[in-house]
Amino acid sequence: MEKFFLGAVIGMAAGAVLVANNCKLRNLVKKNQEDLMEKAEAYIDTKLEQLEKPGKGKTEKPAV
C-alpha cells in the first residue's frame, strides 16, 4: 500500500512539472476545468429546477 501512495505522489509531482513547463498542456488543463465547471453548473441548475417543480412529470393517484 505504501508503494501505491508513493507512486501516486511521484506521478502527481511529475504531472505538475510537465504542466507547469508546457504552455499547451497548461491551456488544455484550464479549458477542461472550465468545461467541467460549466457542466456541473448546468447539472445543478437542472436539479434545482426539478426540486422547485415537484409535480412536473409525475402523476398523482386519485384519492379513493
PAZAPA-4460 file (N, C-alpha, C; in steps of 0.05 Angstrom, whole numbers, plus 32768, in hexadecimal, padded with zeros to 4 digits):
% residues 64
    n_x    n_y    n_z   ca_x   ca_y   ca_z    c_x    c_y    c_z   seq   type   mol
   8010   7FE8   8000   8000   8000   8000   8011   8019   8000     1      M     A
   8028   8018   800E   803A   802F   800F   8046   8035   7FF4     2      E     A
   804B   8020   7FE5   8057   8023   7FCA   8043   8031   7FB8     3      K     A
   8029   802B   7FBB   8014   8037   7FAB   8013   8055   7FB0     4      F     A
   8013   805D   7FCA   8011   8079   7FD1   802A   8088   7FC8     5      F     A
   8041   807B   7FCB   805A   8088   7FC2   8059   808C   7FA3     6      L     A
   8050   8078   7F95   804D   807B   7F78   803A   8090   7F70     7      G     A
   8023   8092   7F7E   800F   80A6   7F78   801B   80C2   7F7D     8      A     A
   8029   80C6   7F93   8035   80E0   7F99   804A   80E8   7F84     9      V     A
   805A   80D5   7F7D   806F   80DA   7F68   8062   80E0   7F4D    10      I     A
   804C   80D2   7F46   803E   80D7   7F2D   8031   80F2   7F2D    11      G     A
   8025   80FA   7F43   8019   8115   7F44   802E   812A   7F42    12      M     A
   8045   8127   7F4F   805A   813A   7F4D   8065   813C   7F31    13      A     A
   8069   8125   7F24   8073   8125   7F08   805F   8133   7EF6    14      A     A
   8045   812D   7EFA   8031   813A   7EE9   8030   8158   7EED    15      G     A
   8033   8160   7F06   8033   817D   7F0C   804B   818B   7EFE    16      A     A
   8062   817E   7EFE   8079   8189   7EF2   8075   818B   7ED4    17      V     A
   806A   8176   7EC8   8065   8177   7EAB   8051   818D   7EA3    18      L     A
   803C   8190   7EB3   8028   81A4   7EAD   8034   81C0   7EB1    19      V     A
   8044   81C4   7EC5   804F   81DE   7ECB   8063   81E6   7EB5    20      A     A
   8070   81D3   7EA9   8084   81DA   7E95   807A   81DA   7E78    21      N     A
   8061   81D2   7E74   8056   81D1   7E59   803D   81E2   7E56    22      N     A
   803F   81F6   7E46   8029   8209   7E43   8010   81FC   7E37    23      C     A
   8014   81EA   7E24   7FFD   81DC   7E17   7FEE   81CC   7E2C    24      K     A
   7FFD   81BD   7E3C   7FF0   81AC   7E51   7FE2   81BE   7E66    25      L     A
   7FEE   81D4   7E6D   7FE2   81E6   7E81   7FC8   81F1   7E76    26      R     A
   7FC7   81F9   7E5D   7FAE   8203   7E51   7F99   81ED   7E4F    27      N     A
   7FA2   81D4   7E49   7F8F   81BE   7E47   7F83   81B8   7E62    28      L     A
   7F93   81B9   7E77   7F89   81B4   7E92   7F74   81C9   7E9A    29      V     A
   7F7B   81E3   7E94   7F68   81F8   7E9A   7F4E   81F5   7E8B    30      K     A
   7F50   81EE   7E72   7F38   81EB   7E61   7F26   81D4   7E6C    31      K     A
   7F33   81BE   7E73   7F24   81A7   7E7E   7F17   81AE   7E98    32      N     A
   7F25   81BD   7EA9   7F19   81C5   7EC3   7F01   81D7   7EBE    33      Q     A
   7F03   81E9   7EAC   7EEC   81FB   7EA6   7ED4   81EB   7E9B    34      E     A
   7EDA   81D8   7E89   7EC4   81C8   7E7E   7EB7   81B7   7E94    35      D     A
   7EC7   81AC   7EA6   7EBC   819C   7EBC   7EAB   81AD   7ECE    36      L     A
   7EB4   81C6   7ED4   7EA4   81D7   7EE5   7E8A   81DF   7ED8    37      M     A
   7E8A   81E4   7EBE   7E71   81EB   7EAF   7E5E   81D4   7EB0    38      E     A
   7E67   81BC   7EAC   7E56   81A5   7EAD   7E4A   81A1   7EC8    39      K     A
   7E5B   81A4   7EDD   7E51   81A1   7EF8   7E3C   81B6   7EFF    40      A     A
   7E41   81CF   7EF7   7E2D   81E4   7EFC   7E13   81DE   7EEE    41      E     A
   7E14   81D5   7ED5   7DFC   81CE   7EC6   7DED   81B7   7ED3    42      A     A
   7DFB   81A3   7EDD   7DEF   818D   7EEA   7DE1   8196   7F04    43      Y     A
   7DEF   81A7   7F13   7DE3   81B1   7F2C   7DCB   81C2   7F26    44      I     A
   7DCC   81D2   7F11   7DB4   81E3   7F0A   7D9C   81D1   7F03    45      D     A
   7DA1   81BC   7EF4   7D8A   81AB   7EEC   7D7F   819D   7F05    46      T     A
   7D90   8194   7F17   7D86   8187   7F2F   7D77   819A   7F41    47      K     A
   7D80   81B3   7F43   7D71   81C7   7F52   7D56   81CD   7F46    48      L     A
   7D55   81CE   7F2B   7D3B   81D3   7F1E   7D28   81BB   7F24    49      E     A
   7D32   81A3   7F24   7D22   818C   7F29   7D17   818D   7F46    50      Q     A
   7D28   8196   7F59   7D1F   8198   7F74   7D0A   81AD   7F78    51      L     A
   7D0C   81C3   7F69   7CF9   81D9   7F6C   7CDE   81D2   7F60    52      E     A
   7CDE   81C0   7F4C   7CC5   81B7   7F40   7CC1   819A   7F45    53      K     A
   7CB8   8192   7F5D   7CB7   8175   7F63   7CA1   8166   7F53    54      P     A
   7C8C   8174   7F4A   7C76   8167   7F3C   7C7C   8162   7F1F    55      G     A
   7C91   816D   7F15   7C97   816A   7EF8   7CA0   814E   7EF2    56      K     A
   7C92   8141   7EDF   7C9A   8127   7ED6   7C90   8110   7EE8    57      G     A
   7C83   8116   7EFE   7C79   8102   7F10   7C5B   8102   7F0F    58      K     A
   7C4F   80EB   7F10   7C32   80E9   7F11   7C2A   80E2   7F2D    59      T     A
   7C14   80EF   7F36   7C0A   80EA   7F50   7BF3   80D6   7F4E    60      E     A
   7BF1   80C4   7F61   7BDB   80B1   7F62   7BC3   80BF   7F6F    61      K     A
   7BAC   80BB   7F65   7B94   80C8   7F71   7B8E   80BA   7F8C    62      P     A
   7B84   80CA   7F9E   7B7D   80C0   7FB9   7B63   80B1   7FB7    63      A     A
   7B62   809A   7FC3   7B4A   8089   7FC3   7B3B   808B   7FDC    64      V     A
***
